[in-house]
Amino acid sequence: MNEYRLKFLERIQRTDTVYSFRFCPCEKIDFVPGQFAQVVFDEQDRNNKKLNKYLSFSCRPGKEYVELTKRFSGSDFSRRLWSLAKGEDVLLKGPMGSCTLDDQHHKVAFLIGGIGITPAISILEHVVFSRLPCDVIMLYSNLLESDIPFRSDLDAWTNHDPSIHVVHTIVDEKPHNNSYRQGMITSEMISCEIPDLKERIFLISGPPAMVSAMNQACRALGCLPENIKSENFVGY
Ligand SMILES: Cc1cc2nc3c(=O)[nH]c(=O)nc-3n(C[C@H](O)[C@H](O)[C@H](O)COP(=O)(O)OP(=O)(O)OC[C@H]3O[C@@H](n4cnc5c(N)ncnc54)[C@H](O)[C@@H]3O)c2cc1C
């Protein structure tokens, strides 16, 4: 597994609780869109799970910076990340993960819960930038409308590219207009929004309970297990 030293550049607010962190890598990091890495704040004790945590890349490869995005809690890791000073070094171990898009996958469906959006952002930014011939449908669930990280990027991509379609669903409040669906993602919602589901590769990402429910729903709807890939955000 490779390790990289990165220099902290800047912090960007995405929602009230979600922030992105941009770093300048001293050498090129060869990650594939959709992968993640471990941020190692405790280099002496690599088993320190409180200070060494996994975060997904939230940008495409090949930019002048790499970006990681965290939903903040009061944890030691959150505090350490927040306290980074401009120019400070951070150790990154990775990249890891196989919840990625292969060249032959042209029809894609994302099922995403909350902060699980980070690998999807990396993939979509790559698809848009590289003008890949992909047909994308995303079902994206959040608790509140104001909770949707990367909303402006998602809107820009869907407005600019008719082959990218995002359906937002809001769980904890009545949507303010009918461009949103209400409630958690269900099998009914999947089959209604994704009628050609058997032709698509499914990429599922979010908290473990959501990922498990989505896997079951996809299988019950007849998706082949080899067409379902998922990333479990253990820790939520
Ligand atoms: C592959 C992968 C990619 C991820 N990508 C992102 C990302 O892009 N953005 C993001 O915000 N988060 C991501 N996560 C989750 C992230 O690693 C943290 O677990 C999460 O942010 C919670 O950490 P915390 O310090 O805020 O909370 P904490 O207070 O440390 O943890 C919250 C709760 O989860 C429990 N918990 C924490 N870690 C674990 C664990 N390893 N196993 C079991 N229970 C645990 C704690 O006991 C506590 O109850 C990812 C996780 C994985 C595995």
The ligand as a MOL file (V3000), in Angstrom:
LIG
                    3D

  0  0  0     0  0            999 V3000
M  V30 BEGIN CTAB
M  V30 COUNTS 53 58 0 0 0
M  V30 BEGIN ATOM
M  V30 1 C -14.5410 3.0050 2.6880 0
M  V30 2 C -14.9660 4.1620 3.5630 0
M  V30 3 C -15.0790 5.4390 2.9900 0
M  V30 4 C -15.5030 6.5050 3.7940 0
M  V30 5 N -15.6130 7.7530 3.2120 0
M  V30 6 C -16.0350 8.7920 3.9850 0
M  V30 7 C -16.1380 10.1060 3.4270 0
M  V30 8 O -15.8250 10.3470 2.2510 0
M  V30 9 N -16.5900 11.0930 4.2410 0
M  V30 10 C -16.9420 10.8630 5.5620 0
M  V30 11 O -17.3500 11.8090 6.2410 0
M  V30 12 N -16.8300 9.6430 6.0910 0
M  V30 13 C -16.3840 8.6030 5.3530 0
M  V30 14 N -16.2630 7.3580 5.9230 0
M  V30 15 C -16.5720 7.1950 7.3750 0
M  V30 16 C -15.3970 7.7120 8.1780 0
M  V30 17 O -14.2750 6.8530 8.0310 0
M  V30 18 C -15.7280 7.7820 9.6880 0
M  V30 19 O -15.9970 6.5050 10.1970 0
M  V30 20 C -16.9160 8.6640 9.9440 0
M  V30 21 O -16.6530 9.9140 9.3540 0
M  V30 22 C -17.2140 8.8150 11.4630 0
M  V30 23 O -16.0770 9.2720 12.0940 0
M  V30 24 P -16.1370 10.3700 13.2530 0
M  V30 25 O -14.7320 10.5560 13.6770 0
M  V30 26 O -16.8670 11.5710 12.8250 0
M  V30 27 O -17.1130 9.7400 14.3370 0
M  V30 28 P -16.8820 8.7960 15.5770 0
M  V30 29 O -17.4470 9.5440 16.7330 0
M  V30 30 O -15.4760 8.2980 15.6790 0
M  V30 31 O -17.7700 7.5700 15.1870 0
M  V30 32 C -19.1960 7.6070 15.0890 0
M  V30 33 C -19.7640 6.2490 15.5490 0
M  V30 34 O -19.3020 5.1910 14.6930 0
M  V30 35 C -18.5690 4.2090 15.4470 0
M  V30 36 N -17.3970 3.8610 14.6220 0
M  V30 37 C -16.4140 4.7150 14.2290 0
M  V30 38 N -15.5100 4.0760 13.4730 0
M  V30 39 C -15.9220 2.7830 13.3920 0
M  V30 40 C -15.4140 1.6200 12.7410 0
M  V30 41 N -14.2670 1.6490 12.0250 0
M  V30 42 N -16.1210 0.4560 12.8820 0
M  V30 43 C -17.2620 0.4130 13.5850 0
M  V30 44 N -17.7930 1.4870 14.2120 0
M  V30 45 C -17.1390 2.6420 14.1250 0
M  V30 46 C -18.1950 4.8690 16.7420 0
M  V30 47 O -18.1340 3.9280 17.7840 0
M  V30 48 C -19.3460 5.8590 16.9580 0
M  V30 49 O -20.4350 5.2320 17.5610 0
M  V30 50 C -15.8160 6.2920 5.1750 0
M  V30 51 C -15.6760 5.0160 5.7360 0
M  V30 52 C -15.2510 3.9700 4.9520 0
M  V30 53 C -15.0800 2.6110 5.5870 0
M  V30 END ATOM
M  V30 BEGIN BOND
M  V30 1 1 1 2
M  V30 2 1 2 3
M  V30 3 2 2 52
M  V30 4 2 3 4
M  V30 5 1 4 5
M  V30 6 1 4 50
M  V30 7 2 5 6
M  V30 8 1 6 7
M  V30 9 1 6 13
M  V30 10 2 7 8
M  V30 11 1 7 9
M  V30 12 1 9 10
M  V30 13 2 10 11
M  V30 14 1 10 12
M  V30 15 2 12 13
M  V30 16 1 13 14
M  V30 17 1 14 15
M  V30 18 1 14 50
M  V30 19 1 15 16
M  V30 20 1 16 17
M  V30 21 1 16 18
M  V30 22 1 18 19
M  V30 23 1 18 20
M  V30 24 1 20 21
M  V30 25 1 20 22
M  V30 26 1 22 23
M  V30 27 1 23 24
M  V30 28 2 24 25
M  V30 29 1 24 26
M  V30 30 1 24 27
M  V30 31 1 27 28
M  V30 32 2 28 29
M  V30 33 1 28 30
M  V30 34 1 28 31
M  V30 35 1 31 32
M  V30 36 1 32 33
M  V30 37 1 33 34
M  V30 38 1 33 48
M  V30 39 1 34 35
M  V30 40 1 35 36
M  V30 41 1 35 46
M  V30 42 1 36 37
M  V30 43 1 36 45
M  V30 44 2 37 38
M  V30 45 1 38 39
M  V30 46 1 39 40
M  V30 47 2 39 45
M  V30 48 1 40 41
M  V30 49 2 40 42
M  V30 50 1 42 43
M  V30 51 2 43 44
M  V30 52 1 44 45
M  V30 53 1 46 47
M  V30 54 1 46 48
M  V30 55 1 48 49
M  V30 56 2 50 51
M  V30 57 1 51 52
M  V30 58 1 52 53
M  V30 END BOND
M  V30 END CTAB
M  END
